Amino acid sequence: MMKLTKKAASFIVLGALLTAALTGCQSSDATSPATGQNTANEQNTGEDTTNANTPASESTEEKGTEAIKEGSMEKEGNVVLKELAFVYNEHTIAISDTANEEQMEQMLGKPDNLKSHTYTADDGTNMDTLIGFTEKVYTYPGLEIKTISIPEGKQDSIFHIEITDPKYTTVRNIKAGDSLDTLKNAYPEGKLVGDGAPDEEDDFRYEPSNYVDVMSFHIKDAKVESIQIYSLLD
């Protein structure tokens, strides 16, 4: 009976040792995947952080983009220069457009008169800032257009337009002879320079924020008598 008891006790001790050993292995195995999972999470966290930062960076670049200065770009990409223009025979002609003699004739026909003048120090104009520049004046019935080119420049740029004939309309369809009320409705951003009495002469000015490009309507007897579109020369 004692021998059986000793054997039974031995089996119990052996079983306990085996159980402890198995438990230790399982614990070790369970720890290993957890460690691997943590590593993957850390990698994913790093990727998510990078991805999250990417749109912010792009957003910063967009916000940092310099705004286009009004009046400094070609009219195709600039609202101001699109406005400072007139329309004739489906041609839109704007301040800062480049136009040589051939192009002007194609758009408006042959001018009644064409003058050209290159500024010099002794020409009596006292326009020292324009010395070397060449100015051309195209005269049509009810229309005058002035262009200027830099010294030795090959392109002439329009800087002054004056309209008195109603066949030439602004891009908002205002022409000589229109009423002051019609003008105000078409150009609500504009304002009368003087007192604005309807029975007196005044100028109604549409002036973009750059203070360089201007559209001015001369008002007489509460009607548009003439239209000037011009860019101030430095």
PAGURO-138570 format. One record per atom (N, C-alpha, C, CB): residue in three letters; x negated, y negated, z negated. Coordinates in steps of 0.1 Angstrom, whole numbers, padded with zeros to 4 digits, always signed. Glycine has a CB too. Layout:
<atoms>
ALAXYZ
...
</atoms>
This chain:
<atoms>
MET-0008+0012+0000
MET+0000+0000+0000
MET-0009-0012+0000
MET+0009+0000-0012
MET-0020-0012-0007
MET-0029-0024-0008
MET-0035-0026+0005
MET-0039-0021-0019
LYS-0039-0015+0013
LYS-0046-0016+0026
LYS-0036-0023+0036
LYS-0050-0002+0031
LEU-0024-0019+0035
LEU-0014-0025+0044
LEU-0013-0040+0042
LEU+0000-0018+0043
THR-0013-0043+0029
THR-0011-0057+0025
THR-0023-0065+0030
THR-0010-0059+0010
LYS-0035-0060+0028
LYS-0047-0067+0033
LYS-0047-0069+0048
LYS-0060-0059+0029
LYS-0042-0058+0055
LYS-0042-0059+0070
LYS-0032-0070+0074
LYS-0038-0045+0076
ALA-0020-0069+0067
ALA-0010-0079+0071
ALA-0015-0093+0068
ALA+0003-0077+0062
ALA-0023-0095+0057
ALA-0028-0108+0054
ALA-0038-0112+0065
ALA-0035-0109+0040
SER-0046-0103+0069
SER-0056-0106+0080
SER-0049-0111+0093
SER-0065-0094+0083
PHE-0038-0103+0096
PHE-0031-0107+0109
PHE-0025-0121+0107
PHE-0020-0097+0112
ILE-0020-0124+0095
ILE-0014-0137+0093
ILE-0025-0148+0095
ILE-0008-0138+0079
VAL-0037-0146+0088
VAL-0047-0156+0089
VAL-0052-0158+0104
VAL-0059-0152+0081
LEU-0053-0147+0111
LEU-0058-0147+0125
LEU-0048-0155+0133
LEU-0060-0133+0131
GLY-0035-0151+0131
GLY-0024-0158+0138
GLY-0025-0173+0136
GLY-0010-0153+0135
ALA-0027-0177+0123
ALA-0028-0192+0120
ALA-0039-0199+0127
ALA-0029-0194+0105
LEU-0051-0192+0128
LEU-0062-0197+0135
LEU-0059-0199+0150
LEU-0074-0189+0133
LEU-0053-0189+0156
LEU-0050-0189+0170
LEU-0040-0201+0173
LEU-0044-0176+0175
THR-0030-0202+0164
THR-0020-0213+0166
THR-0027-0226+0165
THR-0009-0212+0155
ALA-0036-0228+0155
ALA-0043-0241+0154
ALA-0051-0244+0166
ALA-0052-0241+0141
ALA-0058-0233+0172
ALA-0066-0235+0183
ALA-0058-0240+0195
ALA-0074-0223+0187
LEU-0046-0233+0197
LEU-0037-0236+0208
LEU-0032-0250+0207
LEU-0026-0226+0209
THR-0028-0254+0195
THR-0023-0267+0192
THR-0033-0278+0196
THR-0019-0269+0178
GLY-0046-0276+0192
GLY-0057-0285+0195
GLY-0058-0287+0210
GLY-0070-0281+0189
CYS-0058-0275+0218
CYS-0059-0276+0233
CYS-0048-0284+0239
CYS-0060-0262+0239
GLN-0036-0281+0234
GLN-0024-0288+0240
GLN-0025-0303+0237
GLN-0011-0283+0234
SER-0030-0307+0225
SER-0031-0321+0221
SER-0041-0328+0230
SER-0035-0322+0206
SER-0053-0320+0233
SER-0063-0326+0242
SER-0058-0328+0256
SER-0075-0317+0242
ASP-0050-0318+0261
ASP-0045-0318+0274
ASP-0035-0330+0275
ASP-0038-0305+0278
ALA-0027-0332+0265
ALA-0017-0342+0265
ALA-0023-0356+0265
ALA-0007-0341+0253
THR-0035-0357+0259
THR-0041-0370+0258
THR-0047-0374+0272
THR-0052-0370+0248
SER-0052-0364+0279
SER-0059-0367+0292
SER-0049-0374+0302
SER-0064-0354+0297
PRO-0037-0368+0305
PRO-0029-0375+0314
PRO-0025-0389+0310
PRO-0016-0367+0316
ALA-0023-0391+0297
ALA-0019-0404+0291
ALA-0030-0414+0295
ALA-0017-0404+0276
THR-0043-0410+0293
THR-0054-0419+0296
THR-0054-0422+0311
THR-0067-0412+0293
GLY-0051-0412+0320
GLY-0051-0414+0334
GLY-0039-0424+0338
GLY-0049-0401+0341
GLN-0028-0422+0331
GLN-0017-0431+0334
GLN-0020-0445+0330
GLN-0004-0426+0326
ASN-0027-0447+0319
ASN-0030-0461+0315
ASN-0039-0467+0325
ASN-0037-0460+0301
THR-0049-0459+0331
THR-0058-0465+0341
THR-0050-0469+0353
THR-0068-0454+0345
ALA-0040-0461+0358
ALA-0032-0464+0369
ALA-0024-0477+0367
ALA-0023-0453+0373
ASN-0019-0478+0354
ASN-0011-0490+0351
ASN-0019-0502+0351
ASN-0005-0488+0337
GLU-0032-0501+0347
GLU-0041-0512+0347
GLU-0044-0516+0361
GLU-0054-0509+0340
GLN-0046-0506+0370
GLN-0048-0509+0385
GLN-0036-0516+0391
GLN-0051-0497+0392
ASN-0024-0511+0388
ASN-0012-0516+0393
ASN-0010-0531+0388
ASN+0000-0508+0389
THR-0013-0532+0375
THR-0012-0546+0369
THR-0021-0556+0376
THR-0015-0546+0354
GLY-0033-0551+0380
GLY-0042-0560+0387
GLY-0037-0563+0400
GLY-0056-0553+0388
GLU-0031-0553+0407
GLU-0026-0556+0421
GLU-0014-0565+0420
GLU-0022-0543+0427
ASP-0005-0563+0410
ASP+0007-0572+0409
ASP+0002-0586+0406
ASP+0016-0567+0398
THR-0008-0587+0398
THR-0013-0601+0395
THR-0018-0608+0408
THR-0024-0600+0384
THR-0026-0600+0416
THR-0031-0606+0428
THR-0020-0610+0437
THR-0040-0596+0435
ASN-0010-0601+0439
ASN+0001-0604+0448
ASN+0010-0615+0443
ASN+0010-0592+0449
ALA+0011-0616+0430
ALA+0019-0627+0424
ALA+0012-0641+0426
ALA+0021-0625+0409
ASN-0001-0640+0427
ASN-0009-0653+0429
ASN-0009-0657+0443
ASN-0023-0651+0424
THR-0007-0648+0452
THR-0008-0651+0466
THR+0002-0662+0471
THR-0007-0639+0475
PRO+0015-0660+0468
PRO+0025-0670+0472
PRO+0022-0684+0465
PRO+0039-0666+0468
ALA+0018-0683+0453
ALA+0015-0696+0446
ALA+0004-0703+0453
ALA+0010-0693+0431
SER-0007-0696+0458
SER-0017-0702+0465
SER-0013-0708+0478
SER-0029-0692+0468
GLU-0004-0700+0485
GLU+0001-0705+0498
GLU+0010-0718+0495
GLU+0010-0694+0505
SER+0018-0717+0484
SER+0026-0729+0481
SER+0017-0741+0478
SER+0035-0726+0469
THR+0006-0739+0471
THR-0003-0750+0468
THR-0008-0756+0481
THR-0014-0745+0459
GLU-0012-0747+0491
GLU-0017-0752+0503
GLU-0007-0760+0511
GLU-0022-0741+0512
GLU+0006-0756+0510
GLU+0016-0763+0517
GLU+0018-0777+0511
GLU+0029-0755+0517
LYS+0018-0777+0498
LYS+0020-0790+0491
LYS+0009-0799+0493
LYS+0023-0787+0476
GLY-0003-0793+0495
GLY-0015-0801+0497
GLY-0017-0807+0511
GLY-0027-0794+0492
THR-0008-0802+0520
THR-0010-0806+0534
THR-0007-0821+0535
THR+0000-0798+0543
GLU-0015-0828+0542
GLU-0014-0843+0543
GLU-0002-0846+0551
GLU-0026-0849+0548
ALA+0006-0855+0547
ALA+0018-0859+0554
ALA+0014-0867+0567
ALA+0028-0868+0546
ILE+0022-0865+0577
ILE+0019-0872+0590
ILE+0022-0887+0588
ILE+0026-0866+0602
LYS+0013-0896+0591
LYS+0016-0910+0589
LYS+0025-0915+0600
LYS+0002-0918+0589
GLU+0035-0922+0597
GLU+0044-0927+0607
GLU+0037-0936+0617
GLU+0056-0934+0600
GLY+0040-0934+0629
GLY+0034-0943+0639
GLY+0020-0939+0643
GLY+0034-0957+0634
SER+0015-0928+0638
SER+0001-0924+0642
SER+0000-0912+0651
SER-0006-0922+0629
MET+0012-0906+0654
MET+0012-0894+0662
MET+0020-0896+0675
MET+0017-0882+0654
GLU+0018-0887+0685
GLU+0026-0888+0697
GLU+0041-0886+0693
GLU+0022-0877+0707
LYS+0049-0892+0702
LYS+0064-0893+0698
LYS+0070-0879+0697
LYS+0071-0901+0708
GLU+0065-0869+0704
GLU+0070-0856+0704
GLU+0071-0850+0689
GLU+0063-0846+0713
GLY+0061-0854+0681
GLY+0061-0849+0668
GLY+0063-0860+0657
GLY+0048-0842+0665
ASN+0069-0872+0661
ASN+0070-0882+0652
ASN+0083-0889+0653
ASN+0058-0892+0653
VAL+0091-0890+0643
VAL+0104-0895+0643
VAL+0104-0910+0646
VAL+0112-0893+0630
VAL+0094-0917+0641
VAL+0094-0932+0643
VAL+0092-0935+0657
VAL+0082-0937+0634
LEU+0082-0929+0664
LEU+0080-0932+0678
LEU+0091-0928+0687
LEU+0067-0926+0682
LYS+0098-0917+0683
LYS+0110-0913+0691
LYS+0121-0924+0691
LYS+0116-0900+0686
GLU+0121-0931+0679
GLU+0131-0942+0678
GLU+0127-0955+0685
GLU+0134-0945+0663
LEU+0114-0958+0685
LEU+0109-0970+0691
LEU+0107-0968+0706
LEU+0096-0975+0685
ALA+0119-0967+0713
ALA+0118-0963+0727
ALA+0131-0968+0734
ALA+0116-0948+0729
PHE+0130-0968+0748
PHE+0142-0971+0756
PHE+0143-0960+0767
PHE+0141-0985+0762
VAL+0155-0959+0772
VAL+0158-0949+0782
VAL+0162-0955+0795
VAL+0169-0939+0777
TYR+0156-0949+0806
TYR+0160-0954+0819
TYR+0158-0942+0829
TYR+0151-0966+0824
ASN+0169-0939+0837
ASN+0169-0928+0846
ASN+0163-0916+0841
ASN+0161-0933+0859
GLU+0168-0912+0829
GLU+0164-0900+0822
GLU+0150-0900+0817
GLU+0167-0888+0831
HIS+0143-0911+0818
HIS+0129-0912+0813
HIS+0130-0919+0799
HIS+0120-0920+0823
THR+0124-0914+0789
THR+0123-0921+0776
THR+0109-0926+0775
THR+0126-0911+0765
ILE+0108-0940+0773
ILE+0095-0947+0773
ILE+0094-0953+0759
ILE+0094-0957+0785
ALA+0083-0949+0752
ALA+0081-0954+0738
ALA+0068-0961+0736
ALA+0082-0942+0729
ILE+0068-0968+0725
ILE+0055-0974+0720
ILE+0045-0963+0718
ILE+0058-0982+0707
SER+0033-0966+0722
SER+0021-0957+0721
SER+0021-0946+0731
SER+0022-0950+0707
ASP+0031-0946+0741
ASP+0030-0937+0752
ASP+0018-0942+0761
ASP+0043-0937+0760
THR+0011-0932+0767
THR+0000-0935+0776
THR+0006-0936+0790
THR-0012-0925+0775
ALA+0003-0946+0798
ALA+0009-0947+0811
ALA+0001-0956+0820
ALA+0024-0953+0810
ASN-0005-0950+0830
ASN-0012-0958+0840
ASN-0003-0964+0851
ASN-0023-0949+0846
GLU-0009-0971+0860
GLU+0000-0977+0870
GLU+0008-0968+0878
GLU-0009-0985+0880
GLU+0002-0956+0882
GLU+0010-0946+0889
GLU+0021-0941+0881
GLU+0000-0935+0894
GLN+0019-0938+0869
GLN+0030-0932+0860
GLN+0041-0943+0858
GLN+0024-0928+0847
MET+0037-0955+0856
MET+0047-0966+0855
MET+0056-0967+0867
MET+0041-0979+0852
GLU+0050-0966+0879
GLU+0058-0967+0891
GLU+0067-0955+0893
GLU+0048-0968+0903
GLN+0062-0943+0889
GLN+0071-0931+0890
GLN+0083-0932+0881
GLN+0063-0919+0886
MET+0082-0938+0869
MET+0093-0939+0859
MET+0102-0951+0862
MET+0087-0940+0845
LEU+0096-0962+0866
LEU+0104-0975+0867
LEU+0104-0981+0880
LEU+0098-0985+0857
GLY+0096-0976+0890
GLY+0095-0982+0903
GLY+0084-0992+0903
GLY+0109-0988+0907
LYS+0082-0997+0915
LYS+0071-1007+0917
LYS+0075-1020+0910
LYS+0068-1010+0932
PRO+0066-1025+0901
PRO+0069-1038+0894
PRO+0069-1050+0903
PRO+0059-1040+0883
ASP+0077-1060+0899
ASP+0077-1072+0907
ASP+0064-1079+0906
ASP+0088-1082+0902
ASN+0057-1078+0894
ASN+0045-1084+0892
ASN+0036-1076+0882
ASN+0046-1098+0886
LEU+0023-1075+0885
LEU+0014-1068+0876
LEU+0002-1077+0874
LEU+0010-1054+0882
LYS-0001-1080+0861
LYS-0013-1087+0857
LYS-0022-1079+0849
LYS-0008-1100+0850
SER-0035-1081+0850
SER-0045-1074+0842
SER-0055-1084+0837
SER-0052-1063+0851
HIS-0058-1083+0824
HIS-0068-1092+0818
HIS-0077-1084+0808
HIS-0061-1103+0811
THR-0090-1086+0810
THR-0099-1080+0800
THR-0104-1091+0791
THR-0111-1073+0807
TYR-0102-1089+0778
TYR-0106-1099+0768
TYR-0121-1101+0767
TYR-0100-1096+0755
THR-0125-1114+0767
THR-0140-1117+0765
THR-0141-1128+0755
THR-0146-1121+0779
ALA-0153-1130+0750
ALA-0156-1140+0740
ALA-0152-1154+0744
ALA-0170-1139+0735
ASP-0153-1157+0757
ASP-0151-1171+0762
ASP-0139-1172+0771
ASP-0163-1175+0770
ASP-0129-1163+0769
ASP-0117-1164+0778
ASP-0106-1174+0772
ASP-0110-1151+0779
GLY-0109-1180+0760
GLY-0100-1190+0755
GLY-0088-1185+0747
GLY-0095-1199+0766
THR-0087-1172+0746
THR-0076-1166+0739
THR-0079-1165+0724
THR-0073-1152+0744
ASN-0091-1166+0719
ASN-0095-1164+0705
ASN-0090-1151+0700
ASN-0089-1175+0697
MET-0091-1141+0708
MET-0087-1127+0704
MET-0100-1119+0702
MET-0077-1120+0714
ASP-0108-1122+0693
ASP-0122-1116+0691
ASP-0120-1101+0689
ASP-0129-1123+0680
THR-0110-1097+0682
THR-0108-1083+0678
THR-0105-1074+0691
THR-0098-1081+0668
LEU-0101-1081+0702
LEU-0098-1074+0714
LEU-0108-1075+0725
LEU-0084-1078+0719
ILE-0120-1080+0722
ILE-0130-1082+0732
ILE-0134-1068+0738
ILE-0143-1089+0726
GLY-0133-1068+0751
GLY-0136-1055+0758
GLY-0123-1047+0761
GLY-0145-1047+0750
PHE-0112-1051+0755
PHE-0099-1044+0757
PHE-0093-1049+0770
PHE-0090-1045+0745
THR-0086-1041+0778
THR-0079-1046+0790
THR-0064-1045+0788
THR-0084-1037+0802
GLU-0058-1056+0790
GLU-0043-1056+0788
GLU-0037-1058+0802
GLU-0039-1068+0779
LYS-0026-1050+0804
LYS-0018-1051+0817
LYS-0004-1054+0814
LYS-0019-1038+0825
VAL+0002-1063+0822
VAL+0016-1067+0820
VAL+0024-1063+0832
VAL+0017-1082+0817
TYR+0034-1054+0830
TYR+0042-1050+0841
TYR+0056-1057+0840
TYR+0045-1034+0841
THR+0060-1065+0851
THR+0072-1072+0850
THR+0082-1067+0860
THR+0069-1087+0853
TYR+0094-1063+0855
TYR+0105-1059+0863
TYR+0117-1068+0860
TYR+0109-1044+0860
PRO+0127-1068+0868
PRO+0139-1076+0865
PRO+0145-1072+0851
PRO+0150-1075+0876
GLY+0145-1081+0841
GLY+0150-1078+0828
GLY+0142-1069+0820
GLY+0164-1071+0830
LEU+0129-1067+0823
LEU+0120-1058+0816
LEU+0106-1062+0817
LEU+0122-1043+0820
GLU+0099-1062+0806
GLU+0084-1065+0806
GLU+0077-1055+0797
GLU+0081-1079+0802
ILE+0067-1048+0802
ILE+0060-1039+0794
ILE+0045-1042+0795
ILE+0062-1024+0800
LYS+0039-1042+0783
LYS+0024-1045+0782
LYS+0017-1032+0777
LYS+0022-1056+0772
THR+0006-1030+0783
THR-0003-1018+0779
THR-0017-1024+0776
THR-0004-1007+0790
ILE-0024-1016+0769
ILE-0038-1020+0765
ILE-0047-1007+0765
ILE-0038-1027+0752
SER-0059-1009+0769
SER-0069-0998+0768
SER-0081-1003+0761
SER-0072-0993+0783
ILE-0088-0993+0754
ILE-0100-0996+0747
ILE-0111-0999+0757
ILE-0103-0985+0737
PRO-0122-1005+0753
PRO-0133-1007+0762
PRO-0138-0994+0768
PRO-0145-1013+0754
GLU-0139-0994+0782
GLU-0143-0983+0789
GLU-0133-0971+0788
GLU-0157-0979+0786
GLY-0121-0974+0783
GLY-0111-0963+0781
GLY-0105-0960+0794
GLY-0101-0967+0771
LYS-0100-0948+0796
LYS-0094-0943+0808
LYS-0079-0943+0807
LYS-0099-0930+0812
GLN-0073-0945+0795
GLN-0059-0944+0793
GLN-0054-0957+0788
GLN-0056-0933+0783
ASP-0042-0961+0794
ASP-0036-0973+0789
ASP-0024-0969+0780
ASP-0030-0981+0801
SER-0023-0976+0769
SER-0013-0973+0759
SER-0003-0985+0758
SER-0019-0970+0745
ILE+0010-0981+0758
ILE+0021-0992+0757
ILE+0021-0997+0743
ILE+0035-0986+0761
PHE+0021-1011+0742
PHE+0022-1017+0728
PHE+0032-1027+0727
PHE+0008-1023+0725
HIS+0039-1031+0738
HIS+0049-1041+0738
HIS+0059-1039+0749
HIS+0043-1056+0739
ILE+0072-1040+0745
ILE+0083-1039+0755
ILE+0093-1049+0752
ILE+0090-1024+0754
GLU+0098-1056+0762
GLU+0108-1066+0760
GLU+0119-1064+0771
GLU+0103-1081+0761
ILE+0132-1063+0766
ILE+0143-1059+0774
ILE+0154-1070+0774
ILE+0149-1046+0770
THR+0159-1074+0786
THR+0170-1083+0786
THR+0181-1078+0795
THR+0165-1097+0791
ASP+0178-1068+0803
ASP+0188-1062+0812
ASP+0195-1050+0806
ASP+0181-1057+0825
PRO+0209-1050+0806
PRO+0216-1039+0799
PRO+0214-1025+0805
PRO+0231-1043+0799
LYS+0208-1024+0816
LYS+0206-1011+0822
LYS+0195-1003+0814
LYS+0202-1012+0837
TYR+0187-1010+0806
TYR+0177-1003+0798
TYR+0183-1003+0784
TYR+0164-1011+0798
THR+0185-0991+0779
THR+0191-0989+0765
THR+0181-0983+0756
THR+0204-0980+0766
THR+0183-0986+0743
THR+0175-0979+0733
THR+0179-0964+0732
THR+0176-0986+0719
VAL+0172-0956+0724
VAL+0175-0942+0723
VAL+0188-0940+0715
VAL+0164-0934+0716
ARG+0193-0951+0708
ARG+0206-0950+0701
ARG+0217-0957+0709
ARG+0205-0956+0687
ASN+0214-0959+0722
ASN+0223-0965+0732
ASN+0228-0979+0729
ASN+0235-0956+0732
ILE+0218-0987+0724
ILE+0221-1001+0723
ILE+0214-1009+0734
ILE+0216-1007+0709
LYS+0222-1019+0739
LYS+0217-1026+0751
LYS+0220-1041+0749
LYS+0223-1021+0764
ALA+0213-1049+0758
ALA+0216-1063+0758
ALA+0231-1065+0761
ALA+0207-1071+0768
GLY+0237-1074+0753
GLY+0252-1077+0755
GLY+0260-1070+0745
GLY+0256-1073+0769
ASP+0255-1060+0737
ASP+0263-1053+0727
ASP+0266-1063+0715
ASP+0256-1041+0722
SER+0277-1060+0708
SER+0280-1069+0697
SER+0271-1066+0685
SER+0295-1067+0693
LEU+0271-1076+0676
LEU+0263-1074+0664
LEU+0268-1062+0655
LEU+0263-1087+0656
ASP+0281-1061+0655
ASP+0287-1050+0647
ASP+0283-1036+0653
ASP+0303-1051+0647
THR+0283-1035+0666
THR+0279-1023+0673
THR+0265-1020+0669
THR+0281-1024+0688
LEU+0256-1030+0669
LEU+0242-1029+0666
LEU+0241-1024+0652
LEU+0235-1042+0668
LYS+0248-1030+0642
LYS+0247-1026+0628
LYS+0251-1012+0626
LYS+0255-1035+0620
ASN+0261-1007+0633
ASN+0266-0993+0632
ASN+0256-0984+0637
ASN+0279-0991+0639
ALA+0248-0988+0648
ALA+0238-0979+0654
ALA+0225-0979+0646
ALA+0235-0983+0668
TYR+0222-0990+0639
TYR+0210-0991+0632
TYR+0213-0996+0617
TYR+0200-1001+0639
PRO+0219-0987+0609
PRO+0222-0991+0596
PRO+0210-0994+0587
PRO+0231-0981+0589
GLU+0198-0989+0591
GLU+0186-0991+0584
GLU+0181-1006+0586
GLU+0175-0981+0588
GLY+0185-1012+0597
GLY+0180-1025+0600
GLY+0186-1036+0592
GLY+0182-1028+0615
LYS+0182-1049+0594
LYS+0187-1060+0587
LYS+0185-1073+0594
LYS+0181-1061+0572
LEU+0193-1083+0592
LEU+0191-1096+0598
LEU+0180-1103+0590
LEU+0205-1104+0597
VAL+0171-1110+0598
VAL+0160-1117+0591
VAL+0165-1130+0585
VAL+0149-1119+0602
GLY+0174-1137+0592
GLY+0178-1150+0587
GLY+0191-1148+0579
GLY+0180-1160+0598
ASP+0199-1159+0579
ASP+0212-1159+0571
ASP+0222-1150+0578
ASP+0217-1173+0570
GLY+0221-1147+0590
GLY+0230-1138+0597
GLY+0243-1144+0600
GLY+0231-1126+0589
ALA+0245-1157+0601
ALA+0257-1163+0605
ALA+0261-1159+0619
ALA+0257-1179+0603
PRO+0273-1154+0622
PRO+0276-1149+0635
PRO+0276-1159+0646
PRO+0290-1143+0635
ASP+0277-1172+0643
ASP+0277-1182+0654
ASP+0263-1188+0655
ASP+0287-1192+0651
GLU+0253-1183+0649
GLU+0240-1188+0650
GLU+0230-1177+0655
GLU+0235-1194+0637
GLU+0218-1182+0659
GLU+0208-1172+0664
GLU+0201-1166+0652
GLU+0198-1179+0673
ASP+0198-1153+0654
ASP+0191-1146+0643
ASP+0184-1134+0650
ASP+0201-1142+0632
ASP+0175-1128+0642
ASP+0169-1115+0646
ASP+0173-1104+0637
ASP+0153-1117+0646
PHE+0177-1093+0643
PHE+0180-1081+0635
PHE+0168-1071+0637
PHE+0194-1074+0640
ARG+0162-1067+0626
ARG+0150-1060+0627
ARG+0151-1046+0622
ARG+0138-1067+0620
TYR+0147-1036+0630
TYR+0145-1022+0625
TYR+0130-1020+0624
TYR+0152-1012+0635
GLU+0126-1018+0611
GLU+0111-1018+0609
GLU+0108-1005+0600
GLU+0107-1030+0602
PRO+0101-0996+0606
PRO+0097-0984+0599
PRO+0088-0987+0587
PRO+0090-0974+0608
SER+0086-0978+0578
SER+0078-0981+0566
SER+0063-0983+0568
SER+0080-0969+0557
ASN+0058-0981+0580
ASN+0044-0983+0582
ASN+0041-0998+0585
ASN+0038-0975+0594
TYR+0051-1006+0588
TYR+0050-1020+0590
TYR+0041-1024+0602
TYR+0044-1027+0578
VAL+0039-1014+0611
VAL+0031-1016+0623
VAL+0040-1016+0635
VAL+0020-1006+0624
ASP+0049-1007+0636
ASP+0058-1005+0647
ASP+0071-1011+0644
ASP+0059-0990+0651
VAL+0077-1020+0653
VAL+0089-1027+0650
VAL+0098-1027+0662
VAL+0085-1042+0646
MET+0111-1027+0660
MET+0121-1030+0670
MET+0129-1042+0665
MET+0130-1017+0672
SER+0130-1052+0673
SER+0137-1065+0669
SER+0147-1068+0680
SER+0126-1076+0667
PHE+0159-1071+0675
PHE+0170-1075+0684
PHE+0173-1090+0682
PHE+0183-1066+0682
HIS+0172-1098+0693
HIS+0175-1112+0691
HIS+0190-1114+0693
HIS+0167-1121+0701
ILE+0196-1120+0683
ILE+0211-1121+0682
ILE+0215-1136+0686
ILE+0217-1117+0669
LYS+0224-1138+0695
LYS+0230-1151+0698
LYS+0244-1149+0701
LYS+0222-1157+0711
ASP+0252-1158+0695
ASP+0267-1157+0696
ASP+0272-1143+0692
ASP+0271-1161+0710
ALA+0266-1137+0682
ALA+0270-1124+0676
ALA+0269-1113+0686
ALA+0285-1125+0672
LYS+0259-1115+0696
LYS+0256-1104+0705
LYS+0241-1102+0707
LYS+0263-1107+0719
VAL+0237-1091+0712
VAL+0223-1088+0714
VAL+0219-1095+0727
VAL+0220-1073+0715
GLU+0210-1105+0726
GLU+0205-1112+0738
GLU+0193-1105+0744
GLU+0202-1126+0734
SER+0184-1100+0735
SER+0172-1093+0740
SER+0167-1083+0730
SER+0161-1103+0743
ILE+0159-1074+0734
ILE+0153-1064+0725
ILE+0138-1063+0727
ILE+0159-1050+0729
GLN+0131-1064+0716
GLN+0117-1063+0716
GLN+0112-1050+0708
GLN+0110-1076+0711
ILE+0104-1042+0714
ILE+0098-1031+0707
ILE+0083-1032+0708
ILE+0103-1017+0714
TYR+0076-1033+0697
TYR+0062-1036+0698
TYR+0054-1030+0686
TYR+0060-1051+0698
SER+0041-1028+0688
SER+0032-1024+0678
SER+0022-1034+0676
SER+0026-1010+0682
LEU+0019-1038+0663
LEU+0010-1048+0660
LEU-0004-1043+0663
LEU+0011-1052+0645
LEU-0012-1051+0669
LEU-0026-1047+0673
LEU-0035-1052+0662
LEU-0030-1053+0686
ASP-0045-1043+0658
ASP-0054-1047+0647
ASP-0064-1058+0652
ASP-0063-1034+0643
</atoms>
